[in-house]
């Protein structure tokens, strides 16, 4: 683990059930104020360090699809149509 890239170290207390409350500033940065899934990877550095990576929020069904498509800045290229040889 390279401490050069870390701006500050924060202590997190873990309960008996394995629950922890992460720093509010970090949760706000990644949109996890009210909780959400994270991937925890062990670094195997001999200190028991974990790397926490927030999972991207998954869209459920078509809800919000139109708003998501309107936010896109680059459109798909126009497809050239051709007639199939069987016709």
N, C-alpha and C positions, 0 to 999 in steps of 0.2 A: 504494500500500500504506500503510495507516494504522498506524503503529507504536504508537498509543495503545492499540489493542486487543490487542497482543501482550504477554504477561507476561514473556517472555524469548526471546532469540534463541539458537539452537543451530546449530553448524556440523556439516554432514553431508559426509563425504568420499565421492565417487563413484569407483568403480573404472573401469578401461579398458573393461570390458564393460557399464558402466552400472548396476552394482549398488551399492546404498547400504544402510547399516545405520542405521535411524532410532532415536531415543532410546527406551530401554526403558520409561520412564514413559508416553510417548505410546502405545507399542504395547500396554502393559497396559490403558490406558484404553479402547482400542477393540478389545480381544480379539485382537491380532495378535502375541502373544508368539512363536508359532512360525511367523509369516509369514502372508501372505494378500494378496489383491488390493486395490489402491488406484487411484483415478483421480487423474492428475496433470494439472492445467490450468495453462497459461501465463498469467500475469497481464498481460503486455505493458506493464510499467511502465518499461521501459528498463533494468532491472537484472537481467533473466533470472530473475525470481522464479517459483516454482511454488506452486500451491495443491494440497495432498495431501488427498484425501477418501477415507477407507476405504469399501470397498464392503460392503454388508450381506451376511452369510453366507447362501447359498442352501441351502434344504433340498432334499435329493435324494429324490424319491419320497415314499412315505408313512411313511418311517422318522421317528419322533418326532412324527408328526402328532397322536396322541392326547394326548401330553404338552403339545404346543403349544396344543391346543384347551382343555385343562383349565386352562391359565394365563390364559385370556381372562376378563376381569372382567364384560364386558357381553355378554348373549346376544342373538341375533337376535329381532326381534319375531315374534309368532305370525302365521302367514299364514292369512287366511280362505279357506276352500275354497268353490268354487262349481261347479255342474254346467254342463258345456259345452252350448251350445244345440243341438248335433247329437245329443244323447242324450235 
